[in-house]
Amino acid sequence: MELSSLLGYILAGLLFGWITTTLVEWVWYRGRRRRIEMAMASSAFRGGRQMGGRDAPPVTGESAAASTRGREKARPRAEKPKRGRAKRGKAQPLANRPDNLTAVHGIGGLYERRLYQVGIFTWDQLSRMDAGSLQEITRALPGSNTRAWIEQAGELAKASGRVGAVYDGPLPEDLTRIVGIDQVYEDELYDAGIFTYRQLAERAPDELARIIPAHLAGDHLDFAGWIAQADSLRDEYYADEPPIL
C-alpha cells in the first residue's frame, strides 16, 4: 500500500472519529440541559404553590404590616456596633487620659507607642501636627498618608468632645496584652487612672472588681491573674523601642 493512501485512511479515520465524538457530546449536552430546565421548572412550580398558591395563606394588610415590623425590629440588632478600641472615645470629654490613637486608620500599636514616647497622647495633639513631623516620629512607610491621619484625628477629637484634651501621666501601655483584658476592660481601667502594668500590678482584686462594672464583667473575671501578669510585664512595653529624641 502506498504511503499516500495510508495517510488518507488515517486522516479519514481521525475525521470520522472527531465527527462521531462531537455528535455524541452534542446529544448528551442537549439532553442534560433539557433535564435541568425541566427540574428548574418543576421546582419553581412547587415553590409558587407553597408561597403564593392555594396552599399558602392569603397575605392580608395586617400580616404584611407584621412582617414589616419584624424586619424593622431585626435591623437595629444587625447594626449593633462591635466592641473595639475606638470605643475609648466615650470617655469624659477632657479627662486627663490618653486617647486611642489606633482608632486613626493607618496607625497601629507600634506607631501609637512611638507617638506616646514623644508626648503625643491625644487626638487633638495629633491633629495639630504637620505631616512631615508625623512621618519622622512614627518612621512610617513612605507611602503612608500622614495627612489623612491628621484629618481623622481632628474629626475624632471633635466627635468625642476631646478638643483641647491633654494627658500628663505616665507613658500608657497596652493593657490588652494581658490575657482576659479586652478593649472594653482597658477603657474602664484607663478611666480609673490605670495606664501601666505597674499601676495594675499594685491594685487589689476587689478594687478591680469595683472598677469593672458587673454588667461588663458578666462571668467571673480572674483579677488576680491580671495582677500577676501585669507584674511580670512591668517596664517591658517600651524596652525594645529606643527613646525618640
Steps between C-alpha positions, in 0.01 A plus 500: 500500500634836407587750771260760364208254517591403856506864608164553332342212696646633825370853438157367404488293819598797715237717332232235548596460865488873559157533338364206700635633830362847434157359412487285815604790722241728340220248554609441861526872577161575344335225704669613821396861443143388437495304827634801693236732350224256590629466857516878542149543364370233736674661798364842412149359468519336843643818653225709346233276652663521843554875495207633305272215394186366660703326771648830623303726740383825346720802568280750676582858592547396864745218418695724261529766772616238750763383255619858454516553877700180533756622249521839673562332837772282353684792341641664818638164618689460173638854532608462862861624522772256592736551788819662384785724602332806352247473781739699718347809343209472747724615789437819697556788253817653646605232747873485563558186302648394164292433193500185293720614211453168323142609431659703221511280191863431417639534852573169668634412840863569404429848363283576803783399732745727319257792517449444873877508547525854367199625696225469237226340708170638367317536171507877541878502532532274198272724294733797562809328361639547150525207263879510480552485877245223531681299232833551678378412850312184404761401241202410281541338161550744210153436361322579829239777473592696812285793391195275518605394852499864607155560352355186662645597838333841480165340416531253791587780741195703395261203496612390850515845660877461541612825336766648727545174695841434652665228706791535742518155660743212453562351156186294422543130433285255305306321774329273247822295486380351829288190449142580601511875432324606183459851365191575707672400825806704405272802452363454851850467646617812317196689630602392851852638454673168436722546196800274565578142600664629817185688603287194429736271692465722807121470514306243702249259340204646689599848383501385139162339557365843593657660193359250248118533517304181554310546172831498314669226697222246458667176602768484764818679397842392619610832650778326693627362168497849350709628787750215472541551125536876542772445758693279255470763225625796703728737308507280189263676263750764382817300566546394136433849365789750539400848623414748226670833568 
